[in-house]
Amino acid sequence: MAVRLLDGEQAAELEGQLKEVFAEAFAEPPYGDGPADVERAFRRFRSQVRRRGFRAAIAFDGDTVVGMAYGYPLSANTGWWDTLIDPVPEDLRREDGKRTFGLFELAVRPGWRRQGVATRMHRVLIEGIDNARVMLNSRAEATAAQASYRAWGYRRVGAAIPWEGAARHDVMVLELTRPAART
């Protein structure tokens, strides 16, 4: 098992295999995603890979992609915080283009779960970034994912409906640096 850190161009070359990972990982409950959901996610992916600071940690078993984690720093005018349905302090919402790394997808094929793949991808993905925190959305019913996020140090800061027609998601934040240490 190897985890490689890729940029947007390199990740885009693996779109077909990444779609397979997404389709397998999110077909199961609580998601129940089908072909239309996969296509919607990869329309976003094609735009995301072109974002400044995009990076992906991709897990390989030989030549087979078995997991993916990717994201990029949120822009100063991101709309991500606008999807919140719980009120949060304004300081939590403040973005400057560098403060928050958005983790947009993390998925492991079912046959490779409970082997530390997600933990390794997460570590590789955020290692060396100079953002103060990482933010992600996760379905509350995704108990295994939620347990991993909490074990990695994430805390729930609110709830959101991240896109029209989406289920309610927990918004979770992992602090990477203490605010007092930032200059």
Salt bridges, closest charged atoms under 4 A:
GLU15 OE2 - LYS19 NZ 3.94
GLU15 OE2 - ARG46 NH2 2.66
GLU20 OE1 - ARG109 NH2 2.88
GLU24 OE2 - ARG109 NE 3.17
GLU28 OE1 - ARG113 NH1 2.54
ASP37 OD1 - ARG40 NH2 2.41
GLU39 OE2 - LYS19 NZ 3.06
ASP82 OD1 - ARG93 NH2 3.01
ASP86 OD2 - ARG156 NH2 3.36
ASP86 OD1 - ARG168 NH2 3.80
GLU90 OE1 - ARG93 NE 3.94
ASP91 OD1 - ARG94 NE 3.27
ASP91 OD2 - ARG99 NH2 3.80
GLU95 OE2 - ARG133 NH2 2.87
ASP130 OD2 - LYS98 NZ 2.68
GLU141 OE2 - ARG139 NH2 2.77
ASP170 OD1 - ARG156 NE 2.93
GLU175 OE2 - ARG155 NH2 3.60
